């Protein structure tokens, strides 16, 4: 993160406020773009077969000098992305928002959009 609240995402500097929407696009790949995780059939245990990007992985790597508050903000934006996708899916599938769904329905939503965040060892990016 630099002084302008920018982070490096997929090789480009973005404002941290853009991360949630970029993560949602990456996770769900709504337009079935070739450069994003492929959609495929997946059986949600106890529910049904769906088409999703269940094999996606978000790789998170920080600079050794990254402030914890920035790390927390990134994690928070990624959590928001998953939560919004699950809520949207619950509404489309069950006509209930996440909070009003049964425990089973919430489990199915997690099956549709499983949280897959891999944390790599910090790197030394800056010159410090």
Secondary structure, 3 states (H helix, E strand, C coil): CCCCCEEEECCEEEEHHHHHHHHHHHHHCCCCCCCCCCCEEEECCCCCEEEECCCCCEEECCECCCCHHHHHHHHHHHHHHHHHHHHHHHHHHHCCCHHHCCHHHHHHHHHHCCCCEEECCCECCCCC
